[in-house]
Amino acid sequence: MKYNYSLKKLVTLKIGGLAKYFINVQSERTLIEAIEWARKSKVSFCVIGEGSNLIPNDEGFNGLIIKNEIKNLKVDGTKVLIGSGNNLLKIIHRLNKLGLAGMEKMAGIPGTVGGAIFGSAGAYGSDIKDYLVRVKLFDGIKIRWFSKKQCHFKYRESIFKRNKKYIILGAEFKLKNENPEKLYKISEEIIKLRKQKYRQGLLCPGSFFKNIVVGEISPAALKKKFLSKIPKEKVIYGKIPSGFLLETIGAKGMKYGKIGVAKHHGNLIYNSGSGKSNEVVKLAEILKNKVKKRFGINLEEEVQYL
Ligand SMILES: Cc1cc2nc3c(=O)[nH]c(=O)nc-3n(C[C@H](O)[C@H](O)[C@H](O)COP(=O)(O)OP(=O)(O)OC[C@H]3O[C@@H](n4cnc5c(N)ncnc54)[C@H](O)[C@@H]3O)c2cc1C
């Protein structure tokens, strides 16, 4: 256990104060023991992966941060059991080599498999849920399994986001056989494409706001009014990119203190080096207000505040 540990070191945005307590865990048993310690000591806790979707507070975290490094992998034909602390890209490289298909298009999404399940991550038409069969979790008392259905996956939504007591330990996937070379090529192509959006060294938490799912806008009158302001070609697979809304209100290149919006993408908030969490919150609020005023719609954060 470490004390007064810098949250900056744990997140890709490189902001935040100190965590009162910090521990890395490499097994299910040590993760559960850490949670039980927090309970007994009456301190709050948060299990994190690689901090690629997190906005910590400058005031720090008055509790225990548990960094999940459970890295087991068990392969049985096309059935694989993946520990939640595995880095997603490293796992995809291993699966590609084994000729196991299903995850290759998610190559380049930063973070752990657990973080991806929590946030129902996806990219380039491929989602973590696609080949997932069931999730192993700790519910605060015992270890359980949730079927895919029980995980309530939707676009960037899952039961784990809504009920933080469920801690993801691992997941079982049923993949397909494919030529390893073909899988390698697909992943490399995607990684190349992603490098254009996320330039190397950019301190950011990925896309800041969720895209707008047309089917989820209610009431109907709001939906009609909103859609009347959106060019048809901007509705892509039933979603309107927040980047488009943000670019329309002039977000690109905006700044608040040391936090800015990328010049090349309206939905990319970055830290220029010494940014503060209150600047992130303020800039997000300004952007949300402008979008609300122009389009009558509320943007919702994809990132998680800590
Ligand atoms: C450059 C960049 C590009 C990105 N591109 C994409 C993209 O294309 N698609 C996409 O979907 N996302 C993208 N993201 C966002 C991010 O990579 C994903 O959300 C990722 O899955 C988060 O994983 P993590 O391990 O870093 O989670 P963290 O950021 O550490 O945690 C995120 C949340 O998950 C919770 N959590 C983590 N692990 C567990 C667990 N085991 N049990 C319960 N809760 C847990 C945490 O408490 C926290 O609330 C991008 C981020 C960056 C920085």
The ligand as an ORCA input file, in Angstrom:
! r2SCAN-3c Opt
* xyz 0 1
  C      -6.280      8.282    -26.986
  C      -7.547      7.611    -26.538
  C      -8.377      7.016    -27.480
  C      -9.565      6.375    -27.076
  N     -10.358      5.774    -28.019
  C     -11.465      5.108    -27.639
  C     -12.282      4.429    -28.608
  O     -11.985      4.415    -29.806
  N     -13.393      3.782    -28.165
  C     -13.733      3.765    -26.849
  O     -14.752      3.147    -26.519
  N     -12.985      4.393    -25.920
  C     -11.857      5.062    -26.270
  N     -11.097      5.706    -25.342
  C     -11.504      5.714    -23.945
  C     -10.822      4.594    -23.092
  O      -9.738      4.063    -23.768
  C     -11.804      3.485    -22.779
  O     -12.879      3.985    -22.053
  C     -11.114      2.344    -21.998
  O     -11.885      1.191    -22.151
  C     -10.905      2.658    -20.520
  O     -10.132      1.616    -19.936
  P      -9.194      1.890    -18.680
  O      -8.641      0.598    -18.232
  O      -8.195      2.950    -18.985
  O     -10.269      2.432    -17.631
  P     -10.072      3.608    -16.582
  O      -9.960      4.910    -17.316
  O      -8.993      3.271    -15.629
  O     -11.469      3.568    -15.839
  C     -12.648      3.995    -16.493
  C     -13.853      3.637    -15.605
  O     -13.977      2.218    -15.548
  C     -14.011      1.773    -14.203
  N     -13.332      0.483    -14.167
  C     -12.119      0.190    -14.700
  N     -11.811     -1.105    -14.483
  C     -12.842     -1.631    -13.796
  C     -13.117     -2.941    -13.261
  N     -12.256     -3.947    -13.399
  N     -14.298     -3.132    -12.613
  C     -15.177     -2.110    -12.484
  N     -14.963     -0.866    -12.932
  C     -13.812     -0.622    -13.586
  C     -13.275      2.844    -13.407
  O     -13.655      2.871    -12.050
  C     -13.686      4.110    -14.157
  O     -14.932      4.595    -13.693
  C      -9.913      6.344    -25.717
  C      -9.048      6.942    -24.762
  C      -7.881      7.571    -25.167
  C      -6.966      8.187    -24.150
*
